[in-house]
Amino acid sequence: MSASDGFSVRRFSPEPGAWGKLTARDSIVRRLDWTLMISALALSAMGAVLVYSATRNRTELTGGDQYSFLFRHTLNTSIGLALMVVTIWLGHRTLRGAVPVLYVLSVVLVLAVLSPLGSTVNGAHSWIQLPGGFSLQPSEFTKVTIILGMAMLLAAKVDAGDREYPDHRTVLQSLAIAAVPIAIVLLMPDLGSVMVMAVIVLAVLLSSGASNRWIAGILGTGLLGIVLIWQLNILDQYQIDRFAAFANPALDPAGVGYNTNQARIAIGSGQLTGSGLFKGSQTTGQFVPEQQTDFVFTVAGEELGFLGGGLIILLVGVVLWRACRIARGAPELYGTVVAAGIIAWFAFQSFENIGMTLGIMPVTGLPLPFVSYGGTSMFAAWIAIGLLQSIKVQRPISA
């Protein structure tokens, strides 16, 4: 029937299905940074293999099930991915409004560590034991809330168009937000996490455009704080011993220097291509303590050699590179500051973890992001990836 007969022809255009919406040119899936995603997934996959190699013969840890830690690491990664999806779905702008609640919750959790609920693991009183053999390290989540809380304050007036950069009062308020959880974590004491948080604070301030006088003041205060911490004997003896072993590698090689000495032996024996997966004598012989967590990089160095260790460093570099691109492309200061805080977190923590296995940094008990075994650290790292992806896929505010 033609239109000349008095009728119009209506063409049927079906609504796009779920798959069509996901793969549409302007869909969130298409706008995700897949290079960032694949690199982080590759690190987690390598971590699963390395954790399995480090624990498969340790019956005192696995209870006879050689796949126990492999399953848990995979489960932690899966939960982390789910948290990333939720973070992307909510969006960093929505979370901006929930920052006060998230901040109070994180402070309550770190305070709980100082209560009878807290427990000590490997000398660090920074954990909360949960039923079923699980544990929680609240300081990992605190890194996220410090970034979000400081970014919310520092970017508020700038994004509203009232100022070109944060004023002194705003900077002081943002520092107060960071100081509360940092002080609590220092009382545990968890010096490694405090170091990461301090680097995050500096990066957030630098990226916000705050006055350089604040940066200089914080650096000076930090140096003074280090002196006071040392003079007032706030650190536990095991932490003092770690710094002493770092300053003098030959000090007590069978005692405080044992970990770093065995780590260097493991990495050095791997040479270019390694001894082969699951064939490392240091790993199989269980000479390196905490090899599934703090010293997981030694497994890569021994069994995969310089090439395997270099691949991990390369993947970390790709994650940081993509995060830098996201920070530069953010349409508002809030997104830039959040991304900058995450970049500083991942960069410093990775450098510290790998550096302590090589003997160029003191042992602080920090995990290698995405690679080391640990639920809380894995969850926090993937939440950070979710925040980066949310900044990447966002539309300009005026859109």
C-alpha positions as CSV (number, residue, x, y, z in Angstrom):
1,M,0.0,0.0,0.0
2,S,1.4,3.4,-1.0
3,A,1.2,6.7,0.7
4,S,-0.9,8.0,-2.3
5,D,-3.8,5.8,-1.1
6,G,-4.2,8.0,1.9
7,F,-2.1,6.0,4.3
8,S,1.4,6.5,5.5
9,V,3.9,3.8,5.8
10,R,5.5,3.4,9.2
11,R,8.8,1.5,9.2
12,F,9.3,-0.7,12.3
13,S,12.5,0.1,14.2
14,P,13.1,-2.4,17.0
15,E,14.5,-1.2,20.3
16,P,18.2,-2.2,20.8
17,G,18.5,-5.2,23.1
18,A,20.8,-5.4,26.2
19,W,23.8,-6.4,24.1
20,G,23.1,-3.5,21.6
21,K,23.1,-1.0,24.4
22,L,26.3,-2.4,25.9
23,T,28.1,-2.3,22.5
24,A,26.7,1.0,21.2
25,R,29.2,3.5,20.2
26,D,28.4,5.8,23.1
27,S,27.9,3.0,25.7
28,I,29.8,2.9,29.0
29,V,31.5,-0.4,28.0
30,R,32.9,1.3,24.9
31,R,34.1,4.3,26.9
32,L,36.0,2.3,29.5
33,D,39.8,2.4,29.5
34,W,40.3,-1.3,28.5
35,T,44.1,-0.9,28.5
36,L,43.9,0.0,32.2
37,M,41.5,-2.8,32.8
38,I,43.5,-5.5,31.1
39,S,46.7,-4.4,32.7
40,A,45.2,-4.6,36.2
41,L,43.6,-8.0,35.4
42,A,47.0,-9.3,34.1
43,L,48.6,-8.2,37.4
44,S,45.9,-10.1,39.4
45,A,46.3,-13.2,37.2
46,M,50.1,-13.2,37.6
47,G,49.5,-12.7,41.3
48,A,47.3,-15.8,41.5
49,V,50.0,-17.9,39.9
50,L,52.7,-16.5,42.1
51,V,50.6,-16.9,45.3
52,Y,49.9,-20.5,44.4
53,S,53.6,-21.2,43.8
54,A,54.5,-19.6,47.2
55,T,51.9,-21.5,49.2
56,R,51.3,-24.8,47.5
57,N,53.9,-26.6,49.7
58,R,53.1,-24.7,52.9
59,T,50.8,-27.1,54.7
60,E,50.9,-25.1,57.9
61,L,49.2,-22.3,56.0
62,T,47.0,-24.3,53.6
63,G,45.8,-27.0,56.0
64,G,46.8,-29.6,53.3
65,D,44.8,-28.0,50.5
66,Q,47.5,-26.7,48.0
67,Y,44.9,-24.7,46.1
68,S,43.6,-22.9,49.2
69,F,45.3,-19.6,48.6
70,L,44.8,-19.8,44.9
71,F,41.1,-20.0,45.4
72,R,41.1,-17.2,48.0
73,H,43.1,-14.9,45.7
74,T,40.8,-15.6,42.8
75,L,37.8,-15.0,45.1
76,N,39.3,-11.7,46.4
77,T,39.9,-10.6,42.8
78,S,36.3,-11.5,41.8
79,I,34.9,-9.5,44.7
80,G,37.2,-6.7,43.8
81,L,35.9,-6.7,40.3
82,A,32.3,-6.6,41.6
83,L,33.2,-3.6,43.8
84,M,34.7,-1.9,40.7
85,V,31.5,-2.4,38.8
86,V,29.4,-1.0,41.6
87,T,31.8,2.0,41.8
88,I,31.5,2.7,38.1
89,W,27.7,2.2,38.2
90,L,27.3,4.7,41.1
91,G,29.9,7.1,39.7
92,H,32.5,9.2,41.5
93,R,30.1,12.2,41.4
94,T,27.5,10.2,43.3
95,L,30.1,9.0,45.7
96,R,31.1,12.6,46.2
97,G,27.8,13.2,48.1
98,A,28.4,10.1,50.2
99,V,31.9,11.0,51.2
100,P,30.9,12.2,54.8
101,V,29.3,8.8,55.5
102,L,32.2,6.8,54.0
103,Y,34.7,8.9,55.9
104,V,33.0,8.4,59.3
105,L,32.7,4.7,58.6
106,S,36.4,4.3,57.7
107,V,37.4,6.2,60.9
108,V,35.2,4.0,63.0
109,L,36.8,0.9,61.4
110,V,40.4,2.1,62.1
111,L,39.4,3.0,65.7
112,A,38.0,-0.6,66.1
113,V,41.5,-1.9,65.4
114,L,42.6,-0.2,68.6
115,S,39.8,-1.9,70.5
116,P,39.6,-5.5,71.7
117,L,38.3,-6.3,68.2
118,G,41.8,-5.6,66.7
119,S,44.4,-8.3,66.3
120,T,48.1,-8.5,65.5
121,V,49.5,-10.1,62.4
122,N,53.2,-10.4,61.8
123,G,53.9,-7.7,64.4
124,A,51.4,-5.2,63.0
125,H,48.3,-4.5,65.1
126,S,46.2,-3.3,62.2
127,W,43.7,-6.1,61.6
128,I,40.1,-7.0,62.6
129,Q,39.5,-10.8,62.6
130,L,36.2,-11.9,61.1
131,P,34.4,-15.2,61.3
132,G,35.4,-18.0,58.9
133,G,39.1,-17.2,59.1
134,F,38.8,-13.9,57.2
135,S,40.4,-10.6,58.3
136,L,40.0,-6.9,57.5
137,Q,42.6,-4.2,57.4
138,P,40.7,-0.9,57.6
139,S,43.7,1.3,56.7
140,E,43.4,0.1,53.1
141,F,39.9,1.6,52.8
142,T,41.1,4.7,54.6
143,K,43.4,5.5,51.6
144,V,40.3,5.7,49.4
145,T,38.3,7.9,51.8
146,I,41.2,10.3,52.3
147,I,41.4,10.8,48.5
148,L,37.7,11.3,48.2
149,G,37.4,13.6,51.2
150,M,40.3,15.9,50.4
151,A,39.2,16.1,46.7
152,M,35.6,16.9,47.7
153,L,36.8,19.9,49.7
154,L,39.6,21.2,47.5
155,A,37.6,21.1,44.3
156,A,34.3,22.4,45.6
157,K,34.8,26.1,45.0
158,V,36.9,25.6,42.0
159,D,34.4,23.4,40.2
160,A,31.6,25.9,41.2
161,G,33.6,28.6,39.4
162,D,34.1,30.7,42.6
163,R,37.9,30.4,42.7
164,E,40.7,29.4,40.4
165,Y,42.5,27.4,43.2
166,P,41.7,26.3,46.8
167,D,42.1,29.0,49.4
168,H,44.1,28.5,52.6
169,R,41.1,27.7,54.8
170,T,40.0,25.0,52.4
171,V,43.5,23.4,52.3
172,L,43.6,23.5,56.1
173,Q,40.2,21.7,56.3
174,S,41.3,19.1,53.9
175,L,44.5,18.4,55.9
176,A,42.3,18.0,59.0
177,I,40.3,15.4,57.2
178,A,43.5,13.4,56.4
179,A,45.1,14.0,59.8
180,V,42.5,12.1,61.8
181,P,42.8,8.7,60.2
182,I,46.6,9.1,59.8
183,A,47.0,9.7,63.5
184,I,44.9,6.7,64.4
185,V,46.8,4.4,62.0
186,L,50.1,5.8,63.4
187,L,49.0,4.6,66.9
188,M,48.6,1.0,65.7
189,P,51.5,1.6,64.6
190,D,51.2,0.9,60.8
191,L,54.1,3.0,59.5
192,G,53.8,1.6,56.0
193,S,50.3,2.8,55.5
194,V,51.1,6.2,57.1
195,M,53.9,6.6,54.5
196,V,51.4,5.9,51.7
197,M,48.8,8.3,53.1
198,A,51.4,11.0,53.4
199,V,52.4,10.6,49.8
200,I,48.7,10.7,48.8
201,V,48.1,14.0,50.7
202,L,51.1,15.6,48.9
203,A,49.9,14.4,45.5
204,V,46.3,15.6,46.2
205,L,47.5,19.1,47.2
206,L,49.8,19.4,44.3
207,S,47.1,18.4,41.8
208,S,44.6,20.8,43.3
209,G,46.7,23.9,42.7
210,A,47.2,24.6,46.4
211,S,49.9,27.1,47.3
212,N,53.5,25.7,47.2
213,R,53.9,27.1,50.7
214,W,51.6,24.3,52.0
215,I,53.7,21.7,50.2
216,A,56.9,23.1,51.8
217,G,55.2,23.3,55.2
218,I,54.0,19.7,55.0
219,L,57.4,18.4,54.0
220,G,59.0,20.3,56.9
221,T,56.4,19.0,59.3
222,G,56.9,15.5,58.0
223,L,60.6,15.6,58.7
224,L,60.0,17.0,62.2
225,G,57.4,14.3,62.7
226,I,59.9,11.6,61.8
227,V,62.4,12.9,64.3
228,L,59.8,13.1,67.0
229,I,58.5,9.6,66.3
230,W,62.0,8.3,66.6
231,Q,62.9,10.2,69.7
232,L,59.6,9.5,71.5
233,N,59.9,5.7,70.9
234,I,56.5,5.5,69.2
235,L,57.7,2.7,66.9
236,D,57.7,-0.9,68.0
237,Q,61.0,-2.7,68.3
238,Y,60.4,-4.8,65.2
239,Q,60.0,-1.6,63.1
240,I,63.2,-0.1,64.5
241,D,65.0,-3.4,63.7
242,R,63.7,-3.2,60.1
243,F,65.1,0.2,59.6
244,A,68.4,-0.8,61.2
245,A,68.6,-3.8,58.9
246,F,68.0,-1.5,55.9
247,A,70.7,0.9,57.0
248,N,73.1,-2.0,57.5
249,P,72.3,-5.1,55.4
250,A,75.0,-7.1,57.1
251,L,73.4,-6.6,60.5
252,D,72.2,-9.9,62.0
253,P,71.6,-11.8,58.7
254,A,70.0,-14.6,60.6
255,G,67.7,-12.3,62.5
256,V,66.3,-8.9,61.5
257,G,68.1,-9.0,58.2
258,Y,67.0,-12.5,57.3
259,N,64.0,-11.5,55.1
260,T,65.8,-9.0,52.9
261,N,68.8,-11.3,52.5
262,Q,66.7,-14.3,51.4
263,A,64.7,-12.0,49.1
264,R,67.8,-10.8,47.3
265,I,69.1,-14.4,47.0
266,A,65.8,-15.5,45.5
267,I,65.7,-12.6,43.0
268,G,69.4,-12.9,42.1
269,S,69.2,-16.6,41.4
270,G,66.5,-16.1,38.8
271,Q,68.9,-14.2,36.4
272,L,67.3,-13.5,33.0
273,T,64.6,-16.1,32.5
274,G,64.2,-17.7,36.0
275,S,64.5,-21.2,37.2
276,G,61.0,-22.1,35.9
277,L,57.5,-21.8,37.4
278,F,57.2,-23.9,40.5
279,K,60.9,-24.8,40.4
280,G,62.5,-22.1,42.5
281,S,64.6,-23.5,45.3
282,Q,64.1,-20.5,47.6
283,T,60.3,-20.6,47.1
284,T,60.0,-24.4,47.3
285,G,62.3,-24.5,50.3
286,Q,60.2,-21.9,52.0
287,F,63.3,-19.7,52.8
288,V,61.5,-16.3,52.2
289,P,58.9,-15.5,54.8
290,E,55.5,-14.0,53.9
291,Q,56.2,-14.8,50.2
292,Q,52.5,-14.8,49.3
293,T,52.0,-11.2,50.6
294,D,54.8,-8.7,51.2
295,F,57.5,-10.6,49.3
296,V,55.5,-12.0,46.4
297,F,57.8,-10.2,43.9
298,T,60.6,-12.6,45.0
299,V,58.6,-15.5,43.5
300,A,58.5,-13.7,40.1
301,G,62.2,-12.8,40.3
302,E,63.3,-16.4,41.1
303,E,61.0,-18.4,38.9
304,L,60.4,-16.0,36.0
305,G,63.6,-14.1,36.2
306,F,64.3,-10.6,35.1
307,L,61.8,-10.9,32.3
308,G,59.0,-11.9,34.6
309,G,59.8,-9.3,37.2
310,G,60.2,-6.7,34.5
311,L,56.7,-7.7,33.1
312,I,55.2,-6.9,36.5
313,I,56.9,-3.5,36.6
314,L,55.8,-2.8,33.0
315,L,52.2,-3.6,33.8
316,V,52.3,-1.4,36.9
317,G,53.7,1.3,34.6
318,V,50.9,0.9,32.1
319,V,48.3,1.3,35.0
320,L,50.0,4.5,36.1
321,W,50.2,5.8,32.5
322,R,46.5,5.3,31.8
323,A,45.7,6.8,35.2
324,C,47.7,9.9,34.3
325,R,45.8,10.2,31.0
326,I,42.5,10.0,32.9
327,A,43.7,12.6,35.3
328,R,44.6,15.0,32.5
329,G,41.4,14.4,30.6
330,A,39.0,14.9,33.6
331,P,36.6,17.8,32.9
332,E,36.6,19.0,36.5
333,L,39.1,19.4,39.2
334,Y,37.4,16.9,41.5
335,G,38.1,14.0,39.0
336,T,41.7,15.2,38.4
337,V,42.5,15.3,42.2
338,V,40.9,11.8,42.8
339,A,43.0,10.3,39.9
340,A,46.1,12.0,41.2
341,G,45.7,10.6,44.6
342,I,45.2,7.1,43.2
343,I,48.3,7.5,41.0
344,A,50.4,8.5,44.0
345,W,49.0,5.5,46.0
346,F,49.8,2.9,43.4
347,A,53.2,4.4,42.4
348,F,54.6,4.7,45.9
349,Q,53.2,1.4,47.2
350,S,54.5,-0.5,44.2
351,F,57.9,1.2,44.5
352,E,58.1,0.5,48.2
353,N,57.1,-3.2,47.9
354,I,59.4,-4.0,45.0
355,G,62.2,-1.8,46.5
356,M,62.2,-3.6,49.8
357,T,62.7,-7.0,48.1
358,L,65.6,-5.5,46.3
359,G,67.1,-3.9,49.4
360,I,66.7,-0.3,48.2
361,M,63.8,0.4,50.6
362,P,63.1,-0.5,54.2
363,V,60.7,-3.4,54.9
364,T,57.3,-1.9,55.8
365,G,54.8,-4.7,55.1
366,L,53.0,-3.0,52.2
367,P,51.5,-5.4,49.6
368,L,52.1,-5.1,45.9
369,P,48.8,-3.8,44.4
370,F,46.8,-6.5,42.6
371,V,49.6,-9.1,42.9
372,S,50.0,-9.8,46.7
373,Y,47.5,-12.0,48.5
374,G,45.1,-10.1,50.7
375,G,41.4,-9.4,50.5
376,T,41.2,-5.8,51.9
377,S,44.1,-4.5,49.7
378,M,42.6,-6.2,46.6
379,F,39.2,-4.7,47.3
380,A,40.6,-1.2,47.8
381,A,42.7,-1.4,44.7
382,W,39.8,-2.4,42.5
383,I,37.6,0.3,44.0
384,A,40.3,2.7,42.9
385,I,40.2,1.3,39.4
386,G,36.4,1.8,39.5
387,L,36.9,5.5,40.4
388,L,39.4,5.9,37.5
389,Q,37.0,4.3,35.1
390,S,34.1,6.4,36.4
391,I,36.2,9.6,35.7
392,K,37.0,8.2,32.2
393,V,33.4,7.5,31.2
394,Q,31.8,10.6,32.7
395,R,30.3,13.2,30.6
396,P,30.9,16.9,31.0
397,I,28.7,18.5,33.7
398,S,27.0,20.6,31.1
399,A,26.0,17.6,29.0
